[in-house]
Amino acid sequence: MVDTAGLPARSAALRMLDAVLRRGDTLDTAAGAMRSMPSSDAALARAIASEVLRRLTDLDELIDSATRQRLPDDAKVRTVLRMMLVQALRMDTAPHAVIATGLPLLTGGPRRLAHGVFSALLKREAKLPEIPTLPPEVEARWEEAWPDRLDAIAAGLAEPPLLDLTLRNPAETDLWAERLDGKVLAAGLLRLPRGRAVDGLPGFTEGAWWVQDLAAAIPAMLLGQGEGRRVLDLCAAPGGKTMQLAAAGWQVVALDIAQRRLERLRQNLDRTGLSAEIVRADALEWSPDAPFDAVLLDAPCTATGTCRRHPDVLHRIAGRQIADLTELQDKLIERASGWLKPGGRLVYATCSLEPEEGEERAAKVTLSPDPIRADELPAGLLPTDRGWVRTDPGMLPEIGGLDGFFVARFRL
Ligand SMILES: C[S@@+](CC[C@H](N)C(=O)[O-])C[C@H]1O[C@@H](n2cnc3c(N)ncnc32)[C@H](O)[C@@H]1O
């Protein structure tokens, strides 16, 4: 009997890939359209689509080696073949199951072609390289920006990331490490194996923690304990850093422009029992009534530093988006700098691997530098010569890596 139980997940993965590669949607947006599917199918669809996006360059090279005429980049048969190959070569799916759930996505000639190419490559014992090959434009960009880090960054992309949690109460780090069987990354930060359903884990319902990559936890850590002082979390939603700041005793004003993301911020605060004043506004037009002791600006960016969990950024982001965002980042920094009390601190962060969105923006800030010290950072990370933090997915490989982030701190 032909096993086609997995067909809806493959069909959804195909739609997700089409949305990302042809329409330029984010993987999150494409996955959002799968909301009505059973969660196990949606999770499998996302895993297949993510793995294809992570390995696209190498998958296409295999496909091209087995076709007489090059298939167009956007041909459906190419995308189906990418999915079939990634499942067989990276996801341990048995070839007969791959065929049974892949070929029904096609009809006629393309179906025969996919069958032939897939079988020929398997017969030839084709393999994908351990370390993914980056798409040429990304490789060129990062080669120029990080010539010594390029191989490590690509190696960091080979596997999806582990599951990092930030605890509401860092004093309970050992307790939650034991309950969740997690590894302690730093006070208040745990790392768990991937693939566990987050909402079923101990402590989720009571809001003892939230999901946040190790690198994403650094910016708020650099403002220390709030002791009742006022901080503006500028570009706050969905609120990972708002919760960190509130848990560290800051009185937080959490501002963002996006209503839906702010709803998630509200839900996150409700679940964790933490509080913040929520403001929905365009930061380019809003002004506060009184200056703040600190501003954390986690600026909108290309998010290329999150390429391990969002491999769509490897295929969607080009120079034009980077240029548009740097303009917005400069404006946000300028406004945020004007909202500080004397002696107040600004932390600027982006989850980007593009120096234009990090180092180049920080170099233009007119506030006084407030260099970050090694003892403020999780073990194994060091500040740069200028007292900034630069992480990339190839760092800390012994514990499973971390997202790419840039963080700088200034003082008025
Ligand atoms: C990197 S995300 C913030 C992530 C958040 N800090 C966290 O830790 O969960 C950037 C945010 O900037 C917001 N944003 C973009 N342009 C904005 C603007 N002009 N005014 C206010 N927020 C803006 C987006 O809606 C998005 O939520």
The ligand as an SDF file (V2000), in Angstrom:
LIG
                    3D

 27 29  0  0  0  0  0  0  0  0999 V2000
   14.0490   43.1740   16.3860 C   0  0  0  0  0  0  0  0  0  0  0  0
   12.3680   43.3950   16.5750 S   0  0  0  0  0  0  0  0  0  0  0  0
   12.1820   43.6180   18.2970 C   0  0  0  0  0  0  0  0  0  0  0  0
   12.3070   42.3730   19.1550 C   0  0  0  0  0  0  0  0  0  0  0  0
   12.0510   42.6510   20.6150 C   0  0  0  0  0  0  0  0  0  0  0  0
   12.9370   43.6900   21.1260 N   0  0  0  0  0  0  0  0  0  0  0  0
   12.1890   41.4300   21.4880 C   0  0  0  0  0  0  0  0  0  0  0  0
   13.1980   41.2670   22.1830 O   0  0  0  0  0  0  0  0  0  0  0  0
   11.2670   40.6200   21.5200 O   0  0  0  0  0  0  0  0  0  0  0  0
   12.1200   45.0080   15.9390 C   0  0  0  0  0  0  0  0  0  0  0  0
   10.7740   45.6140   16.2010 C   0  0  0  0  0  0  0  0  0  0  0  0
   10.7740   46.9550   15.7030 O   0  0  0  0  0  0  0  0  0  0  0  0
    9.4380   47.3160   15.4330 C   0  0  0  0  0  0  0  0  0  0  0  0
    9.4540   48.5550   14.6400 N   0  0  0  0  0  0  0  0  0  0  0  0
    9.8470   48.7060   13.3500 C   0  0  0  0  0  0  0  0  0  0  0  0
    9.7340   49.9950   12.9820 N   0  0  0  0  0  0  0  0  0  0  0  0
    9.2800   50.6850   14.0560 C   0  0  0  0  0  0  0  0  0  0  0  0
    8.9510   52.0450   14.2980 C   0  0  0  0  0  0  0  0  0  0  0  0
    9.0780   52.9820   13.3380 N   0  0  0  0  0  0  0  0  0  0  0  0
    8.4810   52.4030   15.5150 N   0  0  0  0  0  0  0  0  0  0  0  0
    8.3400   51.4690   16.4810 C   0  0  0  0  0  0  0  0  0  0  0  0
    8.6340   50.1470   16.3170 N   0  0  0  0  0  0  0  0  0  0  0  0
    9.0890   49.7680   15.1210 C   0  0  0  0  0  0  0  0  0  0  0  0
    8.8860   46.0750   14.7600 C   0  0  0  0  0  0  0  0  0  0  0  0
    7.4820   46.0410   14.8380 O   0  0  0  0  0  0  0  0  0  0  0  0
    9.5670   44.9440   15.5610 C   0  0  0  0  0  0  0  0  0  0  0  0
    8.7110   44.4530   16.5470 O   0  0  0  0  0  0  0  0  0  0  0  0
  1  2  1  0
  2  3  1  0
  2 10  1  0
  3  4  1  0
  4  5  1  0
  5  6  1  0
  5  7  1  0
  7  8  2  0
  7  9  1  0
 10 11  1  0
 11 12  1  0
 11 26  1  0
 12 13  1  0
 13 14  1  0
 13 24  1  0
 14 15  1  0
 14 23  1  0
 15 16  2  0
 16 17  1  0
 17 18  1  0
 17 23  2  0
 18 19  1  0
 18 20  2  0
 20 21  1  0
 21 22  2  0
 22 23  1  0
 24 25  1  0
 24 26  1  0
 26 27  1  0
M  CHG  2   2   1   9  -1
M  END
$$$$
